[in-house]
Amino acid sequence: MGTKAPAMRVRPTSKEPIVIQLISDGFEARDISETGAGIFVPPHLEGCILKSPVTLVIKLPESQPFRARGRIIHRTKMGREFLGVEFMHLSDACAALIARYVERRRTESPQGRGSLARVA
């Protein structure tokens, strides 16, 4: 099998946040790429089970909200817990919306300020 190239991941700005709902209020994007997202978890929902399927509603700046399916692939605690969610069966149109957003953020953000990360 071929190896996928790592996806460029960018963090949203405070002026243009990305809102992600996981069938509950209180989730917020840490970062996003064409292959997945890091999502901060509200304290009352910490401890989600790995590999659990999730349904997301994603609202990128300057676009209509869209639904995405995914699965939890990791949990990390850095002050606040956040989940790594891998998108599953994301439509080409939704992937293109995310790709355009990532490219815009990449060109806005100078390297080395913690707003960009390369993920496998």
Secondary structure, 3 states (H helix, E strand, C coil): CCCCCCEEEECCCCCCCCEEECCCCCCEEEEECCCEEEEECCHHHCCCCCCCEEEEEEECCCCCCEEEEEEEEEEEECCCEEEEEEEECCCHHHHHHHHHHHHHHHHHCCCCCCCEEEEC
